Amino acid sequence: MTSPAPRLPQTFPLPTVPLDDAVATQFRLLECTARHFEGEQLFAADAGVVPGL
């Protein structure tokens, strides 16, 4: 006998936005982030981005 499937959490999907709006928002987020961090700090938390490669 198998146990019942676990109850799924309630989710709150984000609305779909046009691609141009999504790109603009992503660039705005990056610009805001760059105001608070400099140089190597921008890359310290992202193991997938290595400057110079």
Secondary structure, 3 states (H helix, E strand, C coil): CCCCCCCCCCCCCCCCCCHHHHHHHHHHHHHHHHHHCCCCHHHHCCCCCCCCC
